[in-house]
Amino acid sequence: MRTSAASEPHAVYLYGVIRSARRPSMTRVPGGVSGAARPEAHAVSPSLWIVSARVPLEIYGPSRLEPRLRDLDWVSQTALAHEAVVEQCAKAKGATVIPMKLFTMFSTLDRAIRDVASRRDEIQRAMRRIAGAEEWGVRVFRRRDAAAAAGGGKPASGAEFLRARKQARDASTGARVQAAGDADRAFDRLRRLARDARVRETRSEPGTNPPILDAAFLVTSSSRARFRAEARRQARALAADGADLVLTGPWPAYNFVAAEAP
């Protein structure tokens, strides 16, 4: 259910900032986050626009939002809705989009516009950095069963059992080192075809299989085909050492912009 009454207490939710010679069309843009009015484009300057929507304080006010942030399903759904708006805006011909962080909000539209206007130089620098490029994600995972191939039949003695365990540990360590080296080489090869690249921090938690490489690449449209072809080559090399490369994208350049609301 979407808010429609202008008198209802609300905040202004910011999806992103767009550089475009004309007002961005919102016709095909999805409805956005839960409870929000439809996204609208508002001018900051003749070629700079914000995409925003009114959101009810009943959902997004500080006291109401904080407990919702513990609901991972709701946060995930909100992130997907936010991303869908940004992605559609990024499809506009000749437009460059800086996506804002999830839950970037202001008390009024005027405050949102003034904030972006006050950081126009910073935003324009970021726009120049990402213009004509898109973000691709690369993750490399070591297969859980990669070291299990060094088994054998049932050991004949306790000593043989201990030797087999040591061999399995050594094989696992060797496979892990080999896969990590291959992942580093894959990153280096792919970085050569990108305007910029970032390695994202990964956290290891019990019972999970964290990536041995989690990276983002800023790739120009002219380099896209070569980048994807190189990713396929690196995926084949990694597969031979028991690891999988997962390529995702294209995405708006989330990891290569610094324009964020306070």
N, C-alpha and C positions, 0 to 999 in steps of 0.2 A: 504494500500500500504506500503510495507516494504522497508527500506533503504538497499541498497546493495553496493553502491559505497564507498570504503574505504576512498576516498578523501573528502567525504562530511563531513562538520563540525558536530561532534557528541560528546556525552558524553557516559560514561559507566554506565549503570543502573545495580544495584546489587539487585538480588532477595533473596539470602541467602548464608549461609556458610554450607558446608556439611563435616561431618567426614565419610570417607569411605576408606577402604583398597585399593580400585581400583578406577580408573576414573569413575565417575558417567555417566551412559548412558543418553543421551539427546534425544534418538530416540522417546520416547513417550511423551516427555514434550511438552506442548502446545506452541503456538507461542509467548505468552507473551503480553506485553502492546502495545498499538496502536503505529504503526510506527516503532517499534523496529526490529532489526535483530533477528534471532532465538537465543534462549538462548544457551550458551556454558559453559562448565566446565573448569576452569583453576586452576592449582595447586598452592597452597600456601606453602605446605610442602608435604611429601610423603603420608600423610593420611588426609590432609585438602584441601578443594577445595572451590572456589567461583563459583556461578552460575550467569552469567552476560550476558548482551547484549548491543550492540551499539544502542543508540537512537539519533535521529536527534535533533540538537539544534534548528531547525526550530519549533519544538514542545516543547522540554524540556529545552531549554535555559531559564535562569532566567526571562528575560523580556517577553518571550512567555508563560512560565508556570504559572506565577502569575495570569493572568486573567482567565486562564483555571481552576484554583482551585476554582473559584466561580461558575463553572458549575458542580452542584452536580451530574448530570447524567453522565458526562464524568469522574468525579472522581470515582464514583461508578463502572463504567465499567472498569476503570483502576485497581481499587482495586480487582475486581473479576479476572481479567487477571493475576495480580500479584499472587493472592492466588492460582490460578490454577497451576501455575508453581511450587510454593512451595509445594503444596499438592502432585503433581506427583513425585517430588524429594523425598519426605518423604516416598513414597511407596517402594523405593528401599530397597532390603533386606540388613540388616546390616548397614544401613545408619542412621545417626542422623543429623537432619537439624535445624539450627538456622535461622528462617526467618528474613529478614531485614525489616525495616520500608518502607512504601510506599514512592517512590521518593527518595530513597537513591542513589546518583549518584556521580561519580568522573570524573575528566577531562580526565584521561587516565586509561587504564587497569593496568599499572604498579603502579599507585597511589592507586588503589583499592587493589591490592595484598599487597602492602607495609603496607597499613592501617590495613588490617586484620592480617598480620604477626606481626605487632607491638602490637596487642592485643591478641596474640595467647594464653597466659596463662589464660586470662579472658574468652576467648571463650571456651577453653578446660574445664574450671570449669563449665561453663554453659552446655556444652555438657554432662558432667558426671551427672549433675543434671536432665537432661531431657531424658537421654538414656533409651530406653525401655519403654517410657511412651508417652502418647498422651493427648491432651487437650480436655476437655468436658466443654460445657457451660450450665449453668442452670439459667433460668430466671423464676421468679414467678410474675404473674400479678393478681391483684384483679379484678374480673369481675365488669364491670361498673354497672350492675344491681343487684349486691350482696345485696345492702341495700334496694332495691325497693320492696322486698317481704313483708315488714312490713306495707303495705297499708291497705286499707279497703274500705268501701263504702263511699259515699258522707257524710261529717260531717253534723250533725244536727244543729250546732250552731258555732258561732265564737270561743267560748271557746273550743269546741271539736276540731275545726280546729287547734287551737294553740297546744292543747295537742297532736294531731296526728303528727303535725310537729316536736314537741319535741321528741316524741317517735321515729320518723323516723331518726332524727339526732342522738339520743342515739343508735339506732340500727346500724346506719352506722358507728359510732365511735367504737362500740363494735365489729362489724364485721371486721373493719380495724385492730384493736388491735389484735383480734384473728388470723387473717391471717398473720400479721407480726410475731407473736409468732410462728406460724406454720412454716413460712419461715425460721426463725432462727433455729428451731429444725431440719428442713430439711437440712440446711447448715451444722449443727453440725454432723448429721448422715452421710452425704455424705463425709464430710471432713475426717472422720475416715477411709474411704476406698480409700483415695487419698494420694499420696506422698506429695502434696502441694495444697493449695487452696488460692484463692484471691477473695475478694469482690470488684467489680468494682463500681466506683462512678456513680450514676444516676442523671439526671437533670430533674426537673419537669417543663414543659412548658404548657401554657394555651392550652386547647383542646386536650391534650395527656393523655395517661394512662401509666405513667412510671412504670417499674417493682419495686416491693417492695423488690426484691432480684435480683441482677445481679452478678453472681459468675462464676469463672473459676476454674476448678479442673484439676490437673495433675495426671493422672491415669495410672498405669502400665498395660500392656497388660494382666497380670495374674489376675488383679482385675477388668477388664472391665465388665465381666458378673455380678459380685456381685454389682458393682457400678450401672449398669443400672437397675438391679432388685430393688435396694434400691430406685432409682429415681422413679420407677413406684409406689412403696409403698408410698413414700412421696407425689406423685401426687394425689393418692387417698385420702390421709388425707387432703390435701389442698383443693381438690374439695368439700369436705364436708363443708368447711368454706368459700366457694365462691371465691376460687382462683385457678388459673391454673398454673401448672409447665410445662415449655417448656425445653426439653433437646435437645442440638445440639452437633454434633461432630461425629467422632473424627476430631480434627484439629491439625495442627502443633502447637507447644507450644509457641504461641505469647506472652502470658501473664507471662511466666516464664523464659524468657531470657532477658539479658540486653545488648546484643551485638548490638550496634547501631553505625552507622557512624556519625561523627560530622556534 
